[in-house]
Amino acid sequence: MGNFCIYCGAKLEKDYNFCINCGAKVDDSDQKQNDPSSKSVSGEYEKDKARDELNKIVGGKVLLNAFFIVVLNSNGLGYDVGMSIRQKLDEEIDSGQIKSENVKARADQLMQEYKREKEKRIAEENARIAKQKENRSKKIETPKPARGGYCSFNCAHYREEYLDSGGGIVGDMDFDGYVEYYCNLGHQIADGKYCRDYEL
């Protein structure tokens, strides 16, 4: 049976002076036979390497790496998301799912997943707000034109007609019978302005 590096678990030949995988110096006392304890040492070494890489790329459990925070912010994400990414990576390292060389790629992947989730939530919220606005606009009724009301002395047309008639009342027949009026705009007119019935 072959021997294995105690640092990374790579298989070693008898005449190797250095590990071809991690470069560690090898002597007879460092070589272990292929047994469960050798694999355990190898696995823990790899986890330690991955944790070091995690600290270097993302940061510690309390303070994140400054560059990592900049990348988070450029993707529209906050500190809380950064801590969630770090915790997820920590769990995956402990379970042996990722190795040291994959930590950065996995961190980038998780960041993009959080970014897509946030964009999806924003899009859903915008759609909900747009729907509410649409529903509110449907409830607003178009105001009906005023009917049955007539201009007063606020309307210059009214005053003109009043003076022309010598103070007489101008009227007309409509569905309600004889109605006295000068002009029938149906709402208040600012002083000195003419209503729509005024003929130039």
N, C-alpha and C positions, 0 to 999 in steps of 0.2 A: 504494500500500500504506500502511496505517496505522502510526502510531508506538506504542511500548509503553513503559510505566514500567520504569525500570531496577531498581526496588526490589521490585515485586511481579509485574510482567509484564502488568498490565492494559492493555487497548487504550486509547490516548489520541487525542483529536481535536486538530487543530492549534491550536484556540483555548483549550485547557485550561491553566489556570495551576497546578492541583492535581490529583493523581491521584484519581479518584472511588472507587477501591478502597481504597488505603492512606492517602490524604491527603497524600502526599509532595509538596513543591513541585516543579513541573515548569518547566524552561526548555528552550530549543532544544537545548542541549548534552546534556541528560539523556535526550532522546528517542532511542530506537533503532529502526531499521527491523526488520521481522519477519524475523529471521534466526536461525540456530542459536545463535549466541553470546548473543543476547538471551534466548532461552529458557533457556540454561544459567545465566545470571546470575539470572534469575527463580527457577529451581528451587533454587539454592543459598540464595537469600534466604529462600525459604519453609522450607527445612530448618533454617536458623539460627533462624527464628522458632519453629519447632516444638521445637527443642532448648531454647530459652529457656523455653518453656512447660513442657516436661518437667522442667527444673530447678526451676521455680517450684512445680509441683504435686507432683512425686514426690521430687525432691532430686538430689544429685550421685551420681557413680559409687561413692563411698565412704560418704558420710553421707546418709541419707534425711531428707526433710522431717519435722519432729516431728509435724505434724498428720497426715501420711500414715501414720506409724507408729501413731498413735492409731486411725485408721480400720482399719488392718490388724489390730490387736489386737482391736478390737470385732467383727471378722469371724472371730476365732479363728485368725488367720494371724500368722506370725512375720517377723522381719527378712529371713530367707533368701528368703521368698516375695516380699517387697518388692523385693529386689535382682533377682530373676528377672523381675518385672514391668518394672522399669526397663530391664533389658537387652533384653527383648522390644520395648519401645517404641522404644528406641534403634535397633534393627535395622529396625523398620518405618519410622521416620523416614528413615534412610539410604537405604532402598529406595524412598522416595517413596509408601509405602502410606497414610500418614496425614499430615494437615496440622495446623497449630498449633491450629486451632479444634476439632479432634477428639481432641486428646491426653487431655483429662480424661475424656471419655466412654469412650475405649479403655482407659484405666487402670482405670476402674470396672468395665468389662466383664471385663478380665483378672482383677481381684480376685474377682469373682463366680465365674468359671470355676475358679480355684484353691480357692475356698471349697467349691464343689460337689464337686470332686475329693476334698478332705479329708473331707467328710461321707460321701461314697461309701466311702472307705477305712475310716472308722470303723465304718460300718454293716456292711461286709463282715467286719471284725475281730470285731465284737460277735456276728454270726451264727456265725462260726467258733468263738468261745468257747462260745456257747450250745450248739452242736452237740457240742463236746467234753464239756460237762457232761452233756448228754443221754446220750451214749454211755457215760460213766463210770457214770451212775446205773443204766443197764441192766445193767452188769456186776456191780453190787452185788446179791448174792442176799439175799432176805428170810430172816433167820435162822429156822430151824425150831424149833418148841417142843422143849424138852429132854424126852427120853424115857428111861426106865429108871433115872433118878436119883431119890433120895428125900431128904426133909428130914432134917436132923440135929438135935442139941440146940440149934442156933442158932434153931430154929423153936419158938416158944412152944406151938404146937399139938402138935408132936412131944413136947415135955416133958410136956404135960398128959395126952396119951394114954398116955405111958409110966408116969406116976404112977398114973393111973386103973386101969391094968392090973396094978398092983402089980409093975411091972418085967417083966411078961410081954410077949411079942412078938406084935404084931398082924400078921396076914398075909392074903394073899388069893391066889386062883388067877388067873393070866393066861396068855398064850400061851407064856410061858417056864416055866410050872409054878407051884409055890407060891413066892410072893415075900413076904418079911417087910418090913413097912414100917409107918409110922404115917401119913404123908401123902406125896403124890407130886407135889409142886410141881416138883421136878426141878432146882432151883438153890438157891444159898445164900440164907438168910434172915437179915436183921440180927437180932441178939439182942433178944428181947422182942417181935418182930413175929409176926403170924400168917400162915400161908400161905393159899392160895386154897381149900384143903379145909376150913378151919375153919368150923364151923357155929355161928352166934351163937344 
